[in-house]
Amino acid sequence: MILAIDMGNTNIVIGCIDDEKIYFEERISTDQSKTELEYYVLFKTVMELHEIENTKITGAILSSVVPPLTNVLTAAVKKMIGKKPVLVSAESDIGLNLKMDHPKQVGSDLIVDAVAAVNEYGAPVMVVDIGTATTISVVDREKNYVGGCIMPGIRAASDSLVSKAAQLSKVSLTMPEKSIGTNTADCMRSGIIMGHAAALDGMLLRMEEELGYECKAVATGGLAGVVIPNCRKSMIVDQELLLKGLKIIYDRTGSASDRTYSDN
């Protein structure tokens, strides 16, 4: 069993996985003010809640898009299980060709999602991750990671709208009943949720046109369950994509406890 961690700008996803199953997946807030010891306590608490002893963990892997915290979490993991985690980067053995202008700048979370999607659903595939930002990653028929797009995330867009419009108040990001709202709150939900879904449909269609063929689409992320049902493009929702991808990359890069990969 390995400990798999993905550190995003808003949340840190932590879970335990082996060849048979995913034992748990939890989210904790990303906080750059927290120390190695504080993250160690958080991780240990999560493990205890799921009744998993540290001795059962044979290794760990970490993907991070928050460089200032990467060493902090690495140290916290080592303190907990006695081993450094494998660090995911463009230099890791991922089984995909990164056909990007600057491969080292590709977010490790995008790499992990793409690896899992290809492994689970085959190529070509487009991966939609609805998080702090909404990203689309494209893998072509030859398993080349050829690029994608980054869109403002739903919460960020909603917060920006409320902060800049005096008469608009924050609304819950729940499923709108229809696109034509009849009150301010419903109009905002329609614009935020259905508008985001329409933007995804448009971008996915344009990407398929550029590739010259249709692709499967796989969606993940905290708000995928709200947005994707409003999309016209058929999509598979897989909320375990990150942990699956981390396990695949861990297996490919080897289980040596002190083996790490970084952009340096």
N, C-alpha and C positions, 0 to 999 in steps of 0.2 A: 504494500500500500504506500502511495506517495502523497505528500502534501502539495497541493497545487494552488498557487496564488496569482491573481491578476490584479495589479494596482492601477486603477483608473484615476482620473482627476477628481471624481466625486466619491466613488466607492471602491473598496477593496473586496474582491470576490475571493473567498477561501473555501477549499473543499478537500476531501480525501477521496481518492479513486484508485482502483486497481484494475486488473484485467477483467474482472467479473462485473463490477458495478461502481456507481458513484455513491458513496456513503452519506455525504451531505454536501450542501452548498449554502454558504451564508454570506451576507454582505455587512461590512462595517465601514464607517465613514473614513475617507482619506483626510488625514490631518497632519500637515507638515510640521506642526509644533510638537507632536508626540515624539518621545524618545524610543530608543531601542528597547528599553525595559518595559515601557508602556505598551508597545506593540507585542512584546513577548507575553505579557499578562493577558492581553486581548486574545491572542491566538490560543494560548493555553486554556483560557476560559471557554472558548468555542469548542475546542477539542473535548474538554471535560463535559460540556453540555451534551455532546453526542457520544459520550462514554468511549472515547478512543484514547488509548494510552500512547505516550510518546514513543515507547519501545516498539510499537507496531509500525511506525513510520520508517521506511527503508531509504527514503530520499525525498527531495523536494525540488520544485521548479517554480520560478518566478518570472512573470512578464510585467513590465512596468513602463508607464508613459509619464512618470513623475521622477525624473532623474535625481532631484535632491533627496528623495526618500529611498532610493534603491539600496544604498549601502545600509541604511537604518533597518530596512526589512530583512536584508540579507543577514545582518548581525542578529536580529531577533529570531530568525529561523534557526541559525546555527546555535544560539543559546538554548533553544527548545529541543532540537533533535540531535545536536552535536555534529551536524553536517551543513555545509553551505549549499544553497539551492543552485541548480542550473539556471542561468540567466538567458532568457530568450532575446535574440536579436537577429538582424539580417544575416549574420555570420553563422547562425545555427544551422544544423542539418535539418531542413524542413521538408525536403522532397519536392519543392517548387522552385522555379526560376523566377527571381524578382527582376522583371523587365521594367525597371523604373530608372529615372534619370539619376536619382540619388538613393540607392537601396538602403543605406544605413539610416535614412530619415523615415523609413516606413515604420509606423507604430507597431510595437510588438503585439498589441492586442489584435491588430488587423491581420498580422501574420498568423497568429494562433487560430483566429476564426476561419481564415482561408484554408489552413491545413486540415482542420476538423471537417469543414464543409466538403472538401474534395474527397477526404477519406470516407465520409458517411454517405455522400450523395453523388459523387463523381464530378467530372469536369465536362463541359464548361459550367461555371456556376457564378452567381453574383451573391455576395453576402451583405446583408443589411444589418447594421448594428445600431440600435436606437438607444443611445446613452447620453452623456453630457453633450456630445455632438452626435449627429446621425451620419454614419459613414456607409459607403457602398464600396466593396472590394470586388474586383473582377478577375476571375481566373479563366483563361481561354481553353480551347480544346486540347492544347499541348501541355497543359498544366503550367502555363506561364502566368504569374501574377502580373497583369499588364497595367494595373492602376485602379482608379476609382474616383470618388468624390467625397468631400467633407461638407456637410450642411450644418447650419445652426441647430442645436438640439431643441427639442420641444420645450423643455423647462426654461432654457435660456431665452428662447424666443418669447415665451409667455411672460417671463419676468421683465424682459426689456419692454414689451408692449405696455405692461401695467405701469412701469416706472416712468414712461414718457407720455402717457395719456391720463390726464388728471381725472377723467370721469370713468375710467375703467378700474375695476377691482380684480384681485386675484381670484381665479376660479379653479375648482378641482378638475384634474385632467381625466375625466371619465368619458365613457363612450357617448357621443352625441346621438340623439334619436333621429335627426334629419339634418340635411345640409342647410336648409332655410330656417334659421333660428327666429323665434318670435319674442325673445327678450335678450337683454345684453349678455347675460351669462351664457345662454345657449348659442348666441351668435359667436361668442369668443371660442366656445368649445368646438363649434363647427369649423371655424377658421383655423384654429390651432391643430385639431386632430385630423379632420377631413382634408384641410389644406395641406398638411404634412403628407397624408396618404396620397393625395393627388400629385404632389411634388415627386414622391418616390415613383409613382407610376410613370410620370413623364421622364424622369432620369433613367429608369430601367429600360424604357422603350428606346430612348436615344442611344444608350449603351449597346443594346442589341443591334440597332441599326449600324452603329460604327463597327461592331464585330462582324456583322453580316450573317448572323444566325441567332436563334433563340437560345436562352440559357435557363437553367433552373435558378430559382431564387430561394435563398434561405435567410430567415430573419431571426435575430436574437436581441437581447437587451431588455431592460426593465419595463419599457412601455410598448414593446412589440405587440403584446396582447391587446392593447387598445387601438393601436394604429393599423396594424396589418389587416384586421377584418374589414377595414374601410378601403383597402386597396383593390383595384381591378385586376392587377397582376396576381396570379396564383403564387403563393409563397408558403414554404414550409417554415413553421415556427419551431425553433430548437433552442430552448433556454439553457441547455447543458453544453452548448457548442464550445465555450471557453475551456471548461474542464476537460472535455474530450480532446481538444487540440493540445492542451498542455501535456496530457498523458502521452499523446502520440510523439510530440517533440522530445519529451523526456526519454522515451524508449529509443528514439533514433539517435540521440546525442550520447547515450550511455548513462550508466548509473553511478559512475565514480563520484564519491561524495564531495570531493574537492574540485571537480571539474566545472568551470564556469565559462560563460561566453558573454562578451560585452563588445561595445562599439570601439573600445580603446585598443 
